Amino acid sequence: MQFPEPMSSVVPGLHGRVLGVLARTDRPLTGRAVAGLLRAPASPSGVQKVLDDLVSNGVVLAEPAGRARLYTLNRDHVAYQAIDQLARLRELLLERIKVEAKTWAVPAKAIWLFDSTARGQGGSDSDLDLLIVRSDDVDDSDPRWLEQVETLSAHATLWSGNSCEVVEYSAQEVQDLISHGERLVTELRRDAVPIAGSTPRQVLNRKAG
């Protein structure tokens, strides 16, 4: 999956990137504004050609605004639901992970997305990085626990197309990381995205005792 622009995972090229911008807002945008919101630069003329094509297919609506034209995604178009789903691939992936985690016989204290994918920077060749916090009363060699983690990792890889890498700590080990001022804690506080269980704020702002 292309985490910065999920639409591009299925609709490659500038068409997917432009649709991704329009799907994220209800506000009418000029072609130049659409070009400015793309994560990677594209020429205004290239963006304009894509917008003209999308308008001709009815997927995008255009209305005059002085010398400019304002563009919005046509939410009445039969393609809109599919476009909306593609624009929300990252959120749908995290929701699948959350739903599976809720079925675990041995619950996790927390599951977070972290590193480049949490920052929305990971491409199709990036790992999907999950940090899982285990309760202190669960042994890291517990067969039930290991099977859950391995199954989730395998499923997340299938769901996203990205290799899922799991980093696992017990609740006490997380507190030790906090006590020692480990760099990972700073990165998690800044970037980690909660998926299931306790949030990074709840866990990482807790004073180690």
C-alpha positions, -999 to +999 in steps of 0.1 A: +000+000+000+011+036-007+005+050+028+010+087+018-016+085-010-036+052-006-056+058-037-024+053-058-022+017-046-051+009-070-053+039-093-017+046-102-004+079-116-018+114-114-054+104-117-053+085-084-034+113-066-058+140-078-088+119-068-072+114-034-070+151-028-106+157-038-118+128-017-103+144+014-123+176+013-158+190+006-143+224-002-142+234-039-106+238-051-090+254-081-067+233-102-037+251-088-049+244-052-053+207-061-017+207-074-005+224-042-021+197-020-004+167-037+022+152-015+047+150-044+049+179-069+031+177-102+028+204-129-004+225-129-009+217-166-008+179-158-032+183-130-055+204-152-055+176-179-065+151-152-093+173-139-106+179-174-107+141-179-125+135-146-150+162-154-157+147-188-165+114-171-187+131-145-166+120-116-156+156-108-179+187-109-166+220-122-181+255-116-168+288-128-154+313-103-143+344-122-114+334-144-109+301-126-129+270-122-136+252-089-136+214-087-153+191-063-158+153-063-192+143-075-206+125-045-237+114-065-217+096-091-219+058-090-181+056-086-181+078-055-184+049-030-155+031-045-134+063-046-142+070-010-132+035+001-099+038-019-091+071-003-096+056+032-076+024+027-053+033+056-082+038+080-099+006+068-067-014+073-063-001+109-100-010+115-094-046+104-065-049+127-086-035+156-114-059+149-091-089+148-074-078+180-108-077+198-112-114+192-079-124+209-083-149+237-053-133+254-059-095+250-031-071+243-026-041+265-021-020+234-015-022+197-001+009+179+011+017+144+045+033+145+075+044+124+072+056+088+037+041+082+024+060+112+038+092+098+021+085+065+055+082+047+056+045+039+054+033+003+046-001-012+081-013-002+079-001+034+072-024+064+039-020+082+053-016+118+031-026+148+041-022+184+022-046+207+022-043+245+017-075+264+003-078+299+029-087+325+011-118+335+014-132+299+046-151+291+062-141+258+064-179+250+027-186+256+016-206+225-018-188+225-002-154+225+024-163+198-003-177+175-024-146+179+005-123+171+017-144+141-018-146+127-023-109+129+010-102+113+002-125+084-033-110+080-020-074+080+005-084+053-023-098+032-046-068+038-020-042+029+006-058+007+033-045+030+054-069+052+041-066+087+068-063+113+059-066+150+078-052+179+066-066+212+071-054+248+056-063+282+039-035+301+069-035+325+094-034+297+076-003+283+080+014+317+117+005+317+120+022+283+104+053+298+127+052+329+158+049+307+147+077+284+150+056+253+147+073+220+119+049+209+096+064+236+101+099+222+093+086+187+062+068+199+049+098+218+053+119+186+041+094+159+024+063+172-012+058+161-034+039+185-053+009+170-064-012+200-062-010+238-046+018+257-034+049+237+002+060+236-007+090+258-022+067+284+008+044+285+038+066+278+028+096+299+025+073+329+053+078+354+074+047+358+072+034+393 
